[in-house]
């Protein structure tokens, strides 16, 4: 009988413990779900993160299918646009609208892959919608102009 009584007591304690855990979980305030990320800004951010780690495939992923189709070799074209530069830090500005295209100014701390610092440069990335998805047109990274360092920026 002692074994049965002990087992009964252990089960009672386990049930009380489960009830307490459930009560605690219900008492924890539910966090609000974050608003869905802006798909256009997400597209530009993914491109920049790919450039920061110098992965051409990661840079091509958010690029417009139409842009890739126009290139005889998209990987080589992207490599040429990068011009031996890596994005060490960046700040994505507010976009301007040109018809259906959003044009993002991006201030970038460029680093030559031979370790010399180019300083902060501004270029533009165009974002287009194709098949309901947002994509980058990367040609704007070929033309940069010097700018002062922004107050806030992302580093990889």
Phi, psi and omega in degrees: 000325181300322179296319178294318180296317180298315180297319179298318180294318179298317179296320178297317179296318179298318179295316178298318179298316179298319178297318178296316179298315179299318180296319178296317180297322178289333182281340180289126181297139178284133178280145178288142176289140178293147176298147179302141181297149176291114184298331180289313178294323177300320179299313179295318180297318179297321177299314182295321179296323175296320180292323181298327180258006174062035178257106182301319180298322178290332177283325181286332183306312180273007180280148183299133176304324179295322178294315180297322181292333180282345183267137175291329178215092184303323180296316179294318179299317179295318178301318179292322177295323180295329176051045177062030181241149176235143177277110181275332178196158181202161174224121180266120183277183178286136184283153169254153182252133176231089186068237179268002184257135172261135181245112181263125169280134180231120175268127187230134170274105183270142177231127173289146183290356172266017171081358175282149183266130177270342184088185183280134180228152175246135172220176181239145173240127176270140178240126181241161176251125177228129181054037178078003180244152178267139181220153178270143166254109192276358186305334183296342182285352179284332184245113181238157172228144181296143176219164174286155179297133177287160179290323181239137178203163181260138171240142182289000000 
